[in-house]
Amino acid sequence: MRKVVDINDALGFIKDGSVIAVSGFNMATTPEYLLLKLYEMYRNTGHPRDLFIVADSLPAARNRALDLVAKLMIEDNDFGFIRGFMLTFLGVAPNLQRLVIENRVEAYAFPIGVATRWFRNTASRTPTITKVGLGTFLDPRQDGVYLNDLARERKTCSVDVVSINGDEYLVVQLPKTQCGSYTW
């Protein structure tokens, strides 16, 4: 079995509406080349579109990686590539911030620890339950995880309060991801 494939063949497996999980701490370990090639594929063909991106940190820096994609989306006035994202930090990504502020994509935020736990729990097919965020803006009794009105409307990501043995916890809800033939 061939283990190395052409990038276009690999990216061709990503379908419209997919949830893409990406790691990367600013530019450390960010798959910038793959993100840019994926956007190039969209610009050339119109697909894949309506992607939802989940990251355990920020796969970007100013005008790099995901922030560069956001900049190109703004310049092209075409917001069909990314429908939304869950990122833990937007501080060094002014174009991503602009997408959020202008309500161009739905945007959500979780603490880094909760996001990394979600990655682990998704792989093990277990729910993400945490006390982190109780009584803060993440708590659904406050504002929830929504960064803009589009997120509040669509609710692709959310948190719910549950009681376990008399203690309150937050249950983190993110969209289903797909890996091979398994849907998690």
N, C-alpha and C positions, 0 to 999 in steps of 0.2 A: 504494500500500500504506500502510495506517495504521501510524504508528510509535509513537503514544502509545496505550496501552490502559489500561483500568480495572485497578486493583490486584488485584481479585478474579479477573479474567480471567487476568492474568499469573501470579498465585500458583496458579491452578487447574492449571497445567502441571506443578506439582511433585507427583510421585506418591509413594505409600507406599514407604518403603525407599530413597528418593533420597539421594544424596550432595550436600550443599550446600556449595559453596566460598564463603567470605565473607571480605572484607578488613575492616580497621578496626583502628586502633591506639588502644586504649581507646575513647574516643568519637569521635576524629578519623576521619572517613570511614566510620564504622560505619553500615550501613543499618538503623538502629534501627526506623524506621517499618515497613520490610518484615518484619523479624524478628517484631515485635509483631503485625502483621496476619496473618502466617503462623500464629503461635500462636493467635490469635483464631479463625482458620479451623478449626484443629484442635479447639479447645474447642467450637465450634459444630457441627461435623460429624463429628469423630473422624478427620479426614484433612486433610493428609497425616500419617502416623504413621511411627514407626521411622526417623526421619531421622538421617543421620550428617553432622556438621558439621566441615569442615576450614577452618582459618583461619591466615593468615600471622602473626597477632599475637593480640590479644584483642579481639573485637568486643563489649566490655562495660565497665562500671564498676559500682561498688556500686549495686545496684537499678536498673540501666539495661540496656537492650538484652538480650543473652543472659543476663546475670545476673538480670534481672527475669523472664525466661521461666523460669529455673531456680527462682526464688522461687515463682512461681505453680504450677509443677509440684509443688513440695514442699507448698504450701498445699492444693492439690487432691488430693494423694496419688495423682497420675496421672503415670506415667513412660512413657507410650506415645508421646509426641511425639518425643523425642530418644532414640535408642538408644545414641549415642556421639558422641565428638568427638575431634579432634586439635587441640589448642591449644598455643601456645608459651608461654603465661604465664597463671597463674590468680591472681596476687597481689592484685588489687583486685576480685575477684569471689567473695565469700564463699558465695553460693548455689551457684555452679558447684563450688567447692571441696567443699561439703557433698555434692553429687551424687556426686563422686569418692570421698570418704571413706566414704560410706555404700554405695558399690558399686551405685548406682542406674542408672548409665550406664557404658559402657566408656569409658575415657579414656586418651589417649596424649599424649606431648609430644615435640616436635622443637625444636631451636634455630631462632630466627627466620630466620637465613640459609638453613638447609636447607629450611624451609617455603616461603620465597619462591622458592627455586630449584625446588622441586616445582611451584609454580604455573607458573613459566616453562616447565619441562620438560614438564608436562602439556599445555600449549598447543602445544608443538612436538612432542609425542608421542615424547619421548625419556626414558630412565630417569634417575632422580636418583641419582647416584653421588658420594660425598663422603668425605673423610678426617675431617670434623668429627664428633666423637663417638667416634672410636676410643679404646679404653681407658677410657672413661667409663661412666656408668650407661646411656648410650644403646647401647653396644656389646652385642650379644646374648650375648656371653660374660660380661657383667656382669649387668645386669637387663633390658636392652632398653628399649623406649620405653613400657613399660606403667606406668600410674599406679595401677592397681588390679587386683584379682583377676579381675573381669569381662573386662578387656582381655587379661589373660594367658590366659584361657580361650578367648575368641573370636578373638583375633589378627587383627582387621580391619586393623590397621596393624602393620608389623614392619620390622626391618632385618636384612639378611644380610651376612655378611662375604664378600668376593670378593677374589681376587688378580688383579691386572693387571700384567703385566711384573714380577712379584715384589714389588709393593707392595700392601698391604692397603687396601681401601676398604669403606665401608658402602654398600649398595644400599637405598634407602628404598622401602618398599612401602606405598602407601595404596590405599584402595578406588578402583575405576574411577569416573570422573565422566562425566557426559553433558552435551553441549551440542548442542542441536538434534538432528540425526540422527546425530551423530558420538559414538561412545563412545571415550573415551581410556583 
